[in-house]
Amino acid sequence: MEEIQLNVQIREKVGKEGSRAVRKEDRIPAIVYGGEKEPTSIKVDRRSFERIERAHHGESIVLHLNVMDGEKKLRDYATLIKETQYHPVSDQITHIDFIRISLDEEIEVNVPVVARGDAIGVKDGGSLDHHLWELNITCLPMKIPKNLEADVTELKIGDAVYVKDIVLPEGVTTDHDPEDIIISVVPPMKEEEEASAEEGDASEEPEVTKEKPKEAALGDAPAAKEKKEG
């Protein structure tokens, strides 16, 4: 995996007012956690970070932060992005949390799982159903794969790819249940609806025919009328 370099600046003012001032500079307020050191408040150039985010969307990437005070480099950290916060309306990034890591120690991360190939079952009218979109793995930071591939080429309707079918790169492991389904091929919607309808018909109770109410005897109504008139 490529280690991406990113220059960041020390952020002296913290809190809401400090964050607001940083955003006016077209920078993103951020903080670096982890390790034995105290958290470091920084600010990140918005355009530089958004460029990286677009190029590596959905990936777990190692960002090497060069912490600067003006033109002077104070320290550097190998980090992962822990959380990115967005504005609820504009969807603009409002804050980033980084976590320090050691390049010599294994870490746990989530990696996307992508389907590879054209499934036989899809050509026959079925559709791919993704049960797991990502897999939790353990490896050294520089061994983190961009994604994991699930080969669906030979899948017929009703077949599936399981965790145990995924070929993990060297040095990468997962604690996921090997019998968990990642992707399956499901029947066409029409067939599913027909099968559901047949099950429903079989479970319906037999219709009970109610007895038709007896008609009133001739003369009853007039008799009641005479009584009223009398």
Buried (B, 14 or more C-beta within 10 A) or exposed (E): BEEEEBBBBBBEEEEEEBBEBBBEEEBBBBBBBBBEEEBBBBBBBBEBBBEBBEEBEEBBBBBBBBBBEEEEEEEBBBBBBBEBEEEEEEEEBBBBBBBBBEEEEBBEBEBBBBBEEEBBBBEEEBBBEEEBEBBEBBBBBEBBBBBBBBBBEEBEBEBBBBBEEBEBEEEBEBEBEEEEBBBBBBBBEEEEEEEEEEEEEEEEEEEEEEEEEEEEEEEEEEEEEEEEEE
